[in-house]
Amino acid sequence: MRFQVVSDPRGRSASRRGLTRAAARGRRATIGALAAAACGLVMTACGSQNSAGASSSTPAATSSASSSAAACVTSQLKISIIDTGALAGQAGGYLKFTNDSRTPCRMSEWPAVFGLTATGKATRLRNLQSTMFGAWHYTAPPPVITLQPGDSGYAIVVADDHAAGSSTGCPAPYVRLRVSPPGDSGNVTISAWLPGARSYLPSCTAAKGSPTAGASTITTLSRLPH
């Protein structure tokens, strides 16, 4: 007698599904454990990176250069004349002192300015106390201007542009200016041509014969009309 074994497909499918789910649960448990361990390592590493980042982002202390800056000298300055023109019987412009070095420096008081005629005659320009050109008035003590690299300080240079008293005309104008920053013996020579006035810096004198050309103390451009 032979017996025939008949398998139930539905039972076989259910059994396979059960085994598949068990295997899946086992894989998920294993992956979860590995992920937790990896996460712990990552968190430890991230914590170290964040600590280092916080330390490196701490701003460095900055030093105050304004109080320790040395006086500006000719060799570290670029000197030019700007904002030229004629106004209220005067002609002139602003001497511009630009810190062309890599270190800060300070300026204060009057620059030394000489007017040079075409024949080479040199006349020291007087230290002005006030001028209509730039509406500048001296106040004591003169300001101390600290120039960071690239910054500029200014001084007005101006002269009367008409003859005084019975004079019929002014002497030959100044065609060049020899300029020294305050307290420095070095100097540079620049053109005294005033494009805004279409003339050189006048060398007109006052009624008593004294030169009218002068220069102001060093100041900032914000304190001058421009």
Secondary structure as GFF3:
##gff-version 3
##sequence-region A 1 226
A	DSSP	alpha_helix	9	56	.	.	.	ID=ss1
A	DSSP	alpha_helix	65	68	.	.	.	ID=ss2
A	DSSP	beta_strand	70	71	.	.	.	ID=ss3
A	DSSP	three_ten_helix	74	76	.	.	.	ID=ss4
A	DSSP	beta_strand	77	87	.	.	.	ID=ss5
A	DSSP	beta_strand	90	99	.	.	.	ID=ss6
A	DSSP	beta_strand	105	107	.	.	.	ID=ss7
A	DSSP	beta_strand	112	116	.	.	.	ID=ss8
A	DSSP	beta_strand	122	124	.	.	.	ID=ss9
A	DSSP	beta_strand	126	127	.	.	.	ID=ss10
A	DSSP	beta_strand	130	131	.	.	.	ID=ss11
A	DSSP	beta_strand	136	137	.	.	.	ID=ss12
A	DSSP	beta_strand	145	147	.	.	.	ID=ss13
A	DSSP	beta_strand	152	160	.	.	.	ID=ss14
A	DSSP	beta_strand	176	180	.	.	.	ID=ss15
A	DSSP	beta_strand	188	191	.	.	.	ID=ss16
A	DSSP	beta_strand	193	194	.	.	.	ID=ss17
A	DSSP	beta_strand	199	200	.	.	.	ID=ss18
A	DSSP	beta_strand	214	215	.	.	.	ID=ss19
A	DSSP	three_ten_helix	221	223	.	.	.	ID=ss20
###
